[in-house]
Amino acid sequence: MDRVQSQRRCRATEGRGLFYGAVTLLTVLALLPLWTVHYLPLQDLPHHLMRVFVLLHAEDARYDFSSKYAVSFFPTPYILADYVLYLWGQFFSLQTSTKLLLSFYMVLLPWSLFYFLRSVDPEKTVLGVFSFLLLYNWQLNKGFLNQVLSLPIFFFTVGYWWRHRGRCGYQQLALLAVLVFLTYTAHLHTFVLLALMLGALWVLADRSWRAAGETALAFVPCGLLYLWVVLTRLPTAPELHVPPALVFRDPWFHFLEAFGPALRYFGSFSPAAETKLFAVAASVWIVLLVAGWRQALRSPFLWLAALSGVLYLVLPEHAFGIGYLAPRTLHFAPLLVLPALLLPRDVWMRTGVLLVAAALAGSQLFITHRDYRRIDRELQNFAAVFDQIPPGRKLAYWSVRGRSAVGEHAPFALFGAYYYLKKAGEFVELDEAFTGPLRSVRLREAPRTSVSRAELAAETLASRPVAPGGYIAVISVGEDEVVRQAAQRFGYAPVAQFAGVTFFRREREVDVPWEKYFQFGAGSDFDYLVIHEDITYSQPSPPPEAVPVITYGNVHLYRRVPAPEKSLPE
């Protein structure tokens, strides 16, 4: 046994110079997109930075945030990025702090895979190079900072648990609890998935009561923290205006999509080119999996990856206003399967696998760098427009549906928030996607709205359309006729009702009349309006009271001129 272990360690160290050279080069390439642009083109990032801005200026009399928002640093899910950005925001700008935070992520994700693989099988550490291919993924470019931060913590935790399971001393148990705590503060979805995956690993590979006890003890502190948050914050929180609905896609369509279109969830801003790279990587993984299928079937990590895929198929796409639950799960599958792959023993073939992984990752990072530079030129046009607006004004920012998208993302949709960060405008009210009981910043009062929960459910039937065969489950809200009429209008038919939940199935496609623009910021009560619209496709359609001021590229600035008051007859 010792001789076998010695041989495996020897093979693991072969080609170490090439391995470290490839990792160093790919790390530099991974950092280039962050540090060669002025603005990061991450879709939701501007509004997340507005929340951190509130934290940094909570006691600043210029903003009077304390009258609108309650600030808390109590450990909750989704707060880890806020902790880091708040700390670094004392010394750097929020843009620089975000780049530093994402630089840590770029370094930590590959090394968490190296640690995870080395904990399971040192020979397969080289397969961690494939993780560079997934650094700039769909979640990152959506601006889900806490979600991407949770990925390296997840794999460090699984690797540490595997290495020390069933024989944790006090120090090892304390460190395991710290890793679980970091996962909890990063993202609730990843925290629940971690508990599920460790439980599955225990069933598949260990089943010792000591390991079960150690795992339970590591999760107890976070369980108590979350229970405290639920008991103390939810009862006193303002009524949340979230749709009482869950959106499910057609399971069979979802299954078929996993072999093709779902690859877009791993990509950035050039899905056509990136999907080809991911398809090549998937082909390599399949070859390595099939070549060692007997070993793979004995690996518990193959079944963890399969479990992640099953969750992708059965979880709702959206639930109660929380978006993209199924895609968030899918990202774990290709990384969890790595320990189950057969890595050739021949040094030349191992080197070939390393070079293929490095070439694919390098190509994807080059594409991302090009895309970030291209989008940054348009974002700098926004910044030039903001320079024309005096400080302290109300700003509305609109972008054209569809035409303003780059690949699978809309990096221009929320960018107007940088005006508030830059020039201290009259701060717009953050919506419930960026505040709430589980956030560091919470609204003191419920947002003013006349929209009922039934109307929110009806809006979900329109705004979250699924392909025919998909389902939407709506919880009874007392105005069910409103929901039924909306369902009929948008091509849904009721198929079942259980315990106050009605399931609607999409029977046919129906054209939904969309507004031309995504509208954010000050709404109709604005001083200045910024419209992002490519005039080669269509001309901007501002309201009558908006007069043009200046245009940079596809960014158009308007100033509101109030309509003259009509004089009364004498």
PyMOL commands that set and color helices and strands:
alter all, ss='L'
color gray80, all
select helices_A, chain A and resi 2-13+16-35+45-56+65-67+80-88+94-120+122-134+138-142+145-164+170-186+188-206+209-233+251-257+261-266+271-291+293-298+300-314+325-330+333-336+338-340+347-386+417-423+453-463+480-489
alter helices_A, ss='H'
color red, helices_A
select strands_A, chain A and resi 69-71+245-248+318-319+322-323+395-400+441-443+471-475+492-498+501-506+517-521+528-532+546-552+555-560
alter strands_A, ss='S'
color yellow, strands_A
deselect
rebuild
show_as cartoon
